[in-house]
Structures are given as structure tokens and as C-alpha cells.
Amino acid sequence: MALRTLNAKNAAALDKELMSDGAFSVDQLMELAGLAVSQVVYQLQPLQKGRRVLVACGPGNNGGDGLVAARHLWHYGYQPTMYYPKQSKNELYQRLSKQLKDLDIPFTEDFDAALKQTDHVVDSIFGFSFSGEVREPFPKVIEALRDTKVPVLAVDAPSSWNIEDGPPDSGPGKGFMPEALISLTAPKPLVQWFKGRHFIGGRKAVAEKYDLDVPPYQGIDQIVEVGTEGQRL
């Protein structure tokens, strides 16, 4: 049986509730998400397979998850490079960026060149709130992610995919199918079109209220891999 999914409206409501009744801060939720992303990279791309990780970040919360993941990856021994062309002026994102710069993690404006010199890519450009058209400079970035042979991990949604309707029929994201996807908290409806490895991450005690049947996490793991029909692997 497939896992029940969390649509965009309920995902936003869940985050709002966690920050009110749950007493979590945005920082905490982003830290949990980024930590989970970093653990998936560690599982997909062990250090002996290559340490270079290109993290592509968008201007919103999905990009913030990527910033956090990069910091954890550096501490694991990876060599992250950041592509963050639309840097937010929000104080939280400024702090996350400074933390990376203090570790001498490089920021690049040349995505194509960086893609040729990496072993793995984290796609944290657009998440569950994305809708509409892909705006500059991201169309060519998503086309490059679609066409690359380098493995790509998408965070919550392959960038340009509609959270409810899945992959686009036209535009830069047509045909984009990353190697792996991490669904944060719970799968979103788009997973029915996804064909790669699928992980769920970001432990939060909300399963009963939102009628989620998230598989149990093991030990200290922040992630669990599930199959195409939702069974734990």
C-alpha cells in the first residue's frame, strides 16, 4: 500500500502549526530538514565515491534546507560548492550563508562549470510551494540538471515539478527525473510520478493529526528509504 501524501495546503498548515502550538522556530525546522538531506547524500554518495557536492539553492525555504545540508556535509568530510544566485536578504538566510563562508565553502555563479567538477548534486531550488513558471536564472540550471549524468538528489520536489500534478509537460523541467528524492515529513502527491530512490526525512511528531503513515525511523537516523509503493527498504 502506498503512503498517504501531504498536499501543499496541508504541508503549509503543518509548518505553521509546528511554529505555533509546537513551539518550533523556522531555524529548527530548517535544521532538521537540512540534516536529513545531508544524511541522504551520505547514503547515496559515500565519501569514497567522491567528496564533491554541488548544492543548488533557490531563494526560499527549500534553498535554506540546502544551505543547512551543505554545512553538515562539510563536517562529514565532503567538499560542497554553493550555487545560490538569488540570495535572500532575510536575516536567517544571511546567517546560514555566513556560516558556510566562515568554513571557506565556495560560492559560484557558473553553474555549468561547477556541474562539470562535481560528484553529486543537491537540487534545493524549488520545494512544495512552487507554482507557475520557472524564472531566471533557473531555467537553464534545471535543463542542466535534467541532462547531466551526475546523480541528483531533489529536496521535497524535483525543481519545476508541480506538487499536485507532478512533472511539467513543457518547459525546462520536462523530462527531469532525478536519481533520488527526499520527501520532508511526508511524501507529496507528486511522488506517484517519481521513479528514482525515495527517502522520507525530518522527524516530527505530527503523524496522527495529519493521518500520515510514515515508516518508523531506526536509531539515530533522520531518514528512511521507502520503495515505490511506500514500503520501508
N, C-alpha and C positions, 0 to 999 in steps of 0.2 A: 504494500500500500504506500502511495506517495505521501510525503509530508504535507501537512496543510501549510498554505502560504500566507504571507502578510502583505496586504496591498499597500500602496503608497500612503493612503489616508490613515490607515491604522498604524503604519510604521512611524509616521509623524506624531500621531497621538501617543504612541508608546514612549517615544523620546521625550515628549512634553511631560508625560506623567512621571517618568523617571526623574526629571529635573524639578518636579514639584513635590508630589507625595513621596517619591523615592529618595529625595534629598541628594541626588547626584548632581554634579556640576557638568557643564559641557566638557571641561577638561578631562574629567574622569571617564566619561563615556568615550571620548576620542582616544584616551589612553588604552582602554580596554579593547577598542576596535583595532588600533594600530598594533597592539601586542599580538592580537590574534592573526592579523595579516602577516606579521613577521614570522610567526610560528609556521604558517603555511609555506612561506618561502623556504624556511629551514627544512621542511619536509620534502618539498619538491626539488630543491636545489641545494643539496648538502655542500658544505664548503669545498670538499674535494672535487666537485663537479664544476666549480667556478665561483669566484667570490664577487664578481662584478654584477651589481644590480642597478638598473636604471629605474627610477621611480618618477612616473609622470603624474603630476598633481594638478587638479583643477582649482578654481578659486573658492570652492565651498567646503562643506564638512568632509566630503569624500577626499578632497585634497589634503585636509588636515589629518585624516587617518593615514595617508601616505607619508606625511611628514613625521608622524609618530613612529610608523613602521621603520622608516629609514634610520632613526636613532637607535632603535632596538637592533636592527641588522648590523649597524656599525659595532655595537657592543658584542655581538655574536662573532665578529671577525670578518664580516663582509665589507665590500668597498662600494657603498652606494654613491650614485650620482643623481642629482635632482634636476628634473625639468619642471619648472614652476613659473611659467611665463606671465600668469595673471595673479601676481602676489597680492593677497588681501592686505588691507590696511588695518584690519581688525587686530586688536591687541593680542589676542590668543594666538593667531597665526604668526604674528610678528615674533612672539616669544618662541614658538616652535621652530621657526626659521633660524632664529639666533642660536638656539641650542645646536642645530646642525652646523652652522657656520663656525661655532666655537670648537667643534670637533674636526674642523677643516674638511668637511664634506663638500665637494664641489657642486656648484650650481651652473648649469649650462643653458644656453639659448639655442644651441644647434642640436635639435633632436635627432636628425638623421645621422649626424656624425657620432653621437653618443650611442645610438642604436647599433652601429657597426662595431662598437667596442664594449659590448656587454654580454653577460651570460644569461641574464634573466631580466624580465620587465614586470614592474607592478603598474597596472592601469588603475590609478585612483583619480581619474579626471572627472567623471560624472557618476553620481550614485542614484539612489531611488527617487530623488526629487526631480530628475532630469525630464524635460519635455521640450518640444519644439525643435528648432533646427540647431545644428552644431555651428558655433560661431568661431571666427578666427581667434587664435591661430590653430585651432584644434582639428579642422577637417583633414589636413594633410598628416597630422600626427596619428589620427585614427586610421587613415588609409595605410600608413606605415606599419601600425600595429597589426592590421589585417593581413598585410603582405609579408611580414617578417617570418623568418624561420626560427627566430629566438622565442623560447617559451614565454608566454604572457599569463600573469595572474590578474584577473579582474576583481575589483573590490566592490561587492554588493551588486554590481551590474556591469556587463561589458559596456564601455562608454559608447553612447549613441543609441543603445537599446532602450525601448520603452518599457517601463517597469511592469505594465499590464500586458502589453501586446508583443513583447519580445523584439527580435531583430528587425531593423528597418528594411523596407522593400527597395529603397533607393538611398542615394547619398553616400557619404564616406564610410558609414558603418555597415553597408550591405555586404554580407559575406564574412563579417568579422566574427570569428569563433575562437576565443582564447583557449589555451590549453587547460586552464583551471579557473574556478570561480570560488570566492569565499562569500557566502551569504551571512551578513551580520545579524545576529539574534535569531533570525528565521529566514527561510527561503522566501523570495518574492515570486509573484506569478510568472515572471519571465523564465524561470528555471525549466519550465516544460519544453522550451526550445533549446536548452543548453545541452551540449553533447560531450563536454570535457569532464575532468575530475571536479567534484563538487564538495566543498567543505562548508561547515557551519561554524561560526565563531562568535565570541563575545558573550561570556556567561552573564545572564541577567535573570533574576527570579520573577519572571512575568509569564511563564508558560501557561498556567491555569487560566488567568484572567483573559488572555487573548486566544485561548483554545489552541495553543501550539503544542505539537507533539515532537519537541526537539529531542534527539537521541541523547543519552547520558554521556557526559564528559568523563574521561578517565584521569584519575590522579590530578596532577597539576596542569594538564593540557587545557589550553584555551580554545582548542579546535577539535572537531570531529569530522572525519570524512564519511560522506554518505554516497550511496550508489544512485543510479538514475531513478530508481523507484523509492529512494528515501531510506533504504536500509543502511545500518552502520556497517562500515567495512573495517 
